[in-house]
Amino acid sequence: MTMTSVETVWETFNTPLAKFIRKRVPDQHAADDLLQDVYIKMHTHLDGLHDHARLRAWVYQIARNAVYDYYRALKPAMPLLDDLPQPAADDATDEIAERLSLSVREMVASMPEPYREALILTEFHGLTQKQLAEQLGISISGAKSRVQRGRKLLREMLFACCHFQFDRLGQVIDYHPHCHCCVEQGCN
């Protein structure tokens, strides 16, 4: 099927596209505005569509991006480092965790933005990876990837800084700094 005008696209996709957007955006007025934005984007970029067999996928991709942009714009700006809470320790009397907590906070604060944000929101603020994905406007697999890479980076930073001794359950029972980063931050 060859469709070369926005009018024919509108005739074919208007009702299902409106339902698609309204299912994802509960505010009726915002959904209507997004639908109009989708048609404007289609109108301005329709000449760039070379494979008309992929028209349906192209139209819905524009609609998905519009919904993502809508939620991304609603996301409040959040100061990440101003009120960074202390990591919760399993045992409040755990002296090692208390001594290392300042170093962990500093290491997280020095991470690249996407990993820092992912770790702060999941590990310190308690968001699930699904909630993280929704808040950042990314896929769940993208959120999981950021959290996993952030944890891996933090682990590498910790092992570069200190030598750890673990018990049979994997709990840290002692550590010795390799460098001055832990000593400077008062962890020794």
TATA-V24463 format. One record per residue. N is the residue number from 0. RES is the residue in one letter. PHI is phi in whole degrees, -180 to 180 (NA if undefined). Layout:
n = <N & N>
res = <RES & RES>
phi = <PHI & PHI>
This chain:
n = <0 & 1 & 2 & 3 & 4 & 5 & 6 & 7 & 8 & 9 & 10 & 11 & 12 & 13 & 14 & 15 & 16 & 17 & 18 & 19 & 20 & 21 & 22 & 23 & 24 & 25 & 26 & 27 & 28 & 29 & 30 & 31 & 32 & 33 & 34 & 35 & 36 & 37 & 38 & 39 & 40 & 41 & 42 & 43 & 44 & 45 & 46 & 47 & 48 & 49 & 50 & 51 & 52 & 53 & 54 & 55 & 56 & 57 & 58 & 59 & 60 & 61 & 62 & 63 & 64 & 65 & 66 & 67 & 68 & 69 & 70 & 71 & 72 & 73 & 74 & 75 & 76 & 77 & 78 & 79 & 80 & 81 & 82 & 83 & 84 & 85 & 86 & 87 & 88 & 89 & 90 & 91 & 92 & 93 & 94 & 95 & 96 & 97 & 98 & 99 & 100 & 101 & 102 & 103 & 104 & 105 & 106 & 107 & 108 & 109 & 110 & 111 & 112 & 113 & 114 & 115 & 116 & 117 & 118 & 119 & 120 & 121 & 122 & 123 & 124 & 125 & 126 & 127 & 128 & 129 & 130 & 131 & 132 & 133 & 134 & 135 & 136 & 137 & 138 & 139 & 140 & 141 & 142 & 143 & 144 & 145 & 146 & 147 & 148 & 149 & 150 & 151 & 152 & 153 & 154 & 155 & 156 & 157 & 158 & 159 & 160 & 161 & 162 & 163 & 164 & 165 & 166 & 167 & 168 & 169 & 170 & 171 & 172 & 173 & 174 & 175 & 176 & 177 & 178 & 179 & 180 & 181 & 182 & 183 & 184 & 185 & 186 & 187>
res = <M & T & M & T & S & V & E & T & V & W & E & T & F & N & T & P & L & A & K & F & I & R & K & R & V & P & D & Q & H & A & A & D & D & L & L & Q & D & V & Y & I & K & M & H & T & H & L & D & G & L & H & D & H & A & R & L & R & A & W & V & Y & Q & I & A & R & N & A & V & Y & D & Y & Y & R & A & L & K & P & A & M & P & L & L & D & D & L & P & Q & P & A & A & D & D & A & T & D & E & I & A & E & R & L & S & L & S & V & R & E & M & V & A & S & M & P & E & P & Y & R & E & A & L & I & L & T & E & F & H & G & L & T & Q & K & Q & L & A & E & Q & L & G & I & S & I & S & G & A & K & S & R & V & Q & R & G & R & K & L & L & R & E & M & L & F & A & C & C & H & F & Q & F & D & R & L & G & Q & V & I & D & Y & H & P & H & C & H & C & C & V & E & Q & G & C & N>
phi = <NA & -103 & -124 & -117 & -129 & -65 & -62 & -70 & -64 & -61 & -62 & -82 & -110 & -56 & -65 & -67 & -69 & -63 & -64 & -58 & -72 & -66 & -68 & -99 & -125 & -70 & -74 & -58 & -68 & -65 & -63 & -63 & -63 & -64 & -60 & -64 & -61 & -62 & -67 & -65 & -65 & -63 & -61 & -77 & -116 & -61 & -65 & -82 & -81 & -93 & -108 & -69 & -70 & -99 & -58 & -59 & -62 & -64 & -62 & -72 & -67 & -62 & -66 & -60 & -63 & -64 & -66 & -59 & -62 & -60 & -71 & -64 & -69 & -78 & -63 & -71 & -70 & -122 & -70 & -87 & -108 & -67 & -126 & -65 & -74 & -69 & -62 & -75 & -96 & -64 & -124 & -62 & -91 & -69 & -62 & -66 & -63 & -65 & -69 & -84 & -59 & -65 & -65 & -61 & -60 & -66 & -66 & -63 & -64 & -91 & -73 & -59 & -45 & -63 & -76 & -60 & -62 & -63 & -69 & -63 & -70 & -88 & -82 & -98 & -99 & 79 & -72 & -76 & -67 & -67 & -64 & -60 & -60 & -65 & -68 & -88 & 72 & -123 & -72 & -63 & -65 & -66 & -66 & -61 & -62 & -63 & -65 & -63 & -67 & -64 & -63 & -64 & -64 & -63 & -61 & -61 & -65 & -65 & -72 & -73 & -88 & -139 & -102 & -109 & -116 & -116 & -85 & -67 & -95 & 89 & -81 & -72 & -109 & -166 & -153 & -136 & -66 & -88 & -130 & -88 & -62 & -72 & -65 & -64 & -94 & 79 & -91 & -93>
